[in-house]
Every structure is written in structure tokens, then in C-alpha cells.
Amino acid sequence: MRANAIGVALLATCLWTASPASAQQRPLITEDPEVVGSGRLLIESGIDVERDATYPLSGLSGNLLSVPTIGFSIGLSSIAELQIDGGLYQRLTITERRPAPLSEMLEITGDRTRAVKDLVIGTKIRLLSEQPGRPAIGFRFATRLPNASNESGLGRDTTDFTAQLLFGKTVESIRVVANAGLLILEDPTQAARQDDLLVYGLSLARALTGGAEVVAEVNGRANFSDPASIGAEDRGILKAGLRYTRGPVRVDGAIMLGMSPRDPDIGVTAGLTWVLDAFRIP
């Protein structure tokens, strides 16, 4: 109840006051089926601060700093883009250590641990454009690579795969985007075992005056196995914030609220997005 009630209220406020907005970027992670555009390059970077982040596999909890988070979206055609997301540095200030499946592998001295973020490489394709009475529909698949080591306590040392259907529709004054799909998580504690999870997202955006927007989303995953494997439990984040666009540059900021005991209690994110015409498609 702690953060959930506040987050739901923020989401509902945006829903009832929303007006048209274009395909979203930071601080939202729910994927709009619209792509960046042929020959265009979207570059985004930011900083995330999370309180009481939890890592069930390593048994660590603490306050997490990620800086800079980095993302690239490359327009391969009018209907497809390549996405590369990751981060150069994340640091966990440890507040609690518990016995866990991978805790004996930790190589940590003191009360801090650090690592790069895992790299995620994906492709998004718009299958259908938005029409009256029909949403835009897209498809995205992505692979997360094991760049963060399990010795740091911040990584799994496994490769995971995600496939999602994407929907986007502007209804009167509301831009609504929804995602649903499958996440396949390798189990780092047992060979030849995996967890199949539902991943979901719902976001909305309202355009204000002078290039400003208010945005909100709920994004997470659900494991219907009983019991769920350690490290593959349900997770979810509620987020609400603002974006401001001037020309090709957009700045953003948002508050994040955890939806489960394994999610951060609260966090903040801020960043910058730049879109440019990078090359011509022959």
C-alpha cells in the first residue's frame, strides 16, 4: 500500500487530464509502436536514483545510483528501428546482506559494489499504422546480455529474451500505449532451466503548453509459477513525471514507486533525449 496508492492516484490524474502526445521517449519505458523514423537517430541519457533496491539472487539490498543510462534508437526504415540500451556505471550502497543462492560468489569489500549495466539489444517493427477505430500495432523483441557480473551482486550472468506486442492509440485527448508479451529468464542457479513470465506496460501522456508534457505509466512482469524461482518473482514500477521538448532536444524527470517488496521503495530519474537526421536510407 505504501507507494502503490500514491502511484495509482498519479496515474489516474494523468488519465483524466490527458491530451494528445507523440510517441514517447524517456522517462517512459513502455514501448510505443511508432518508430523513430527512417534514417533518424535517437540518443537518450539519464541518471536514476533508487532507494531500497533489492537483489534476491545475491541477497543484497541498498540504494542504487545508475549514471549515465544510455540508449540509442536507429531508424532502419519507416517501419523498423534498432535499439541499444545500457549504462556505464551503477553503484549500490549496501544496507543489508542476506543469505541467497549466489551470495557465496560475491567479491565485495566494504559497503559498496559497482558494475556496468546489462546491455539490451532489440528491434521494433510497426506492423499497422493507427487508423480511425484501430490502434497502431507493433512488435518488439530484445535480448539482454550478461555484462553485469554476479560477483558484483548486481548481475545474473545470464542471457534473457523478450518478445512483446505493442499498441498505441490517441482517443480524444489521451495518448494510450499498452504492451504485453513474454520474458524468458534463464535460471543462474540451475542449468537448463528457465522461467517464462508475462511482461506488461501501460502508459499515457498529456501535452501541456509550450512543449511540456505530463506522463505516467505502470510497467512490470508477472510470474504465474508457484512458487516462483528466486530472482524471477513479480516486479512492477509506477512512474509519473514531466517532459519538455524544444526543437530536437527533450529533457525529462519522473518519480518511481515500487509495486512489490522486491522493487525500490521510491526513486527518481532525469535525462535528456536528442533526435537527429543521421543518414539516408537508399
Rosetta blueprint (number, residue, H / E / L):
1 M L
2 R L
3 A L
4 N H
5 A H
6 I H
7 G H
8 V H
9 A H
10 L H
11 L H
12 A H
13 T H
14 C H
15 L H
16 W H
17 T L
18 A L
19 S L
20 P L
21 A L
22 S L
23 A L
24 Q L
25 Q L
26 R L
27 P L
28 L L
29 I L
30 T L
31 E L
32 D L
33 P L
34 E L
35 V L
36 V L
37 G L
38 S L
39 G L
40 R E
41 L E
42 L E
43 I E
44 E E
45 S E
46 G E
47 I E
48 D E
49 V E
50 E E
51 R E
52 D E
53 A E
54 T E
55 Y E
56 P L
57 L L
58 S L
59 G L
60 L E
61 S E
62 G E
63 N E
64 L E
65 L E
66 S E
67 V E
68 P E
69 T E
70 I E
71 G E
72 F E
73 S E
74 I E
75 G E
76 L L
77 S L
78 S L
79 I L
80 A E
81 E E
82 L E
83 Q E
84 I E
85 D E
86 G E
87 G E
88 L L
89 Y L
90 Q E
91 R E
92 L E
93 T E
94 I E
95 T E
96 E E
97 R E
98 R L
99 P L
100 A L
101 P L
102 L L
103 S H
104 E H
105 M H
106 L L
107 E L
108 I L
109 T L
110 G L
111 D L
112 R E
113 T E
114 R E
115 A E
116 V L
117 K L
118 D L
119 L L
120 V E
121 I E
122 G E
123 T E
124 K E
125 I E
126 R E
127 L E
128 L E
129 S L
130 E L
131 Q E
132 P L
133 G L
134 R E
135 P L
136 A E
137 I E
138 G E
139 F E
140 R E
141 F E
142 A E
143 T E
144 R E
145 L L
146 P L
147 N L
148 A L
149 S L
150 N H
151 E H
152 S H
153 G L
154 L L
155 G L
156 R L
157 D L
158 T L
159 T L
160 D E
161 F E
162 T E
163 A E
164 Q E
165 L E
166 L E
167 F E
168 G E
169 K E
170 T E
171 V E
172 E L
173 S L
174 I E
175 R E
176 V E
177 V E
178 A E
179 N E
180 A E
181 G E
182 L E
183 L E
184 I E
185 L E
186 E E
187 D L
188 P L
189 T L
190 Q L
191 A L
192 A L
193 R L
194 Q E
195 D E
196 D E
197 L E
198 L E
199 V E
200 Y E
201 G E
202 L E
203 S E
204 L E
205 A E
206 R E
207 A E
208 L L
209 T L
210 G L
211 G L
212 A E
213 E E
214 V E
215 V E
216 A E
217 E E
218 V E
219 N E
220 G E
221 R E
222 A E
223 N L
224 F L
225 S L
226 D L
227 P L
228 A L
229 S L
230 I L
231 G L
232 A L
233 E L
234 D L
235 R E
236 G E
237 I E
238 L E
239 K E
240 A E
241 G E
242 L E
243 R E
244 Y E
245 T E
246 R E
247 G L
248 P L
249 V E
250 R E
251 V E
252 D E
253 G E
254 A E
255 I E
256 M E
257 L E
258 G E
259 M L
260 S L
261 P L
262 R L
263 D L
264 P L
265 D L
266 I E
267 G E
268 V E
269 T E
270 A E
271 G E
272 L E
273 T E
274 W E
275 V E
276 L E
277 D E
278 A L
279 F L
280 R L
281 I L
282 P L
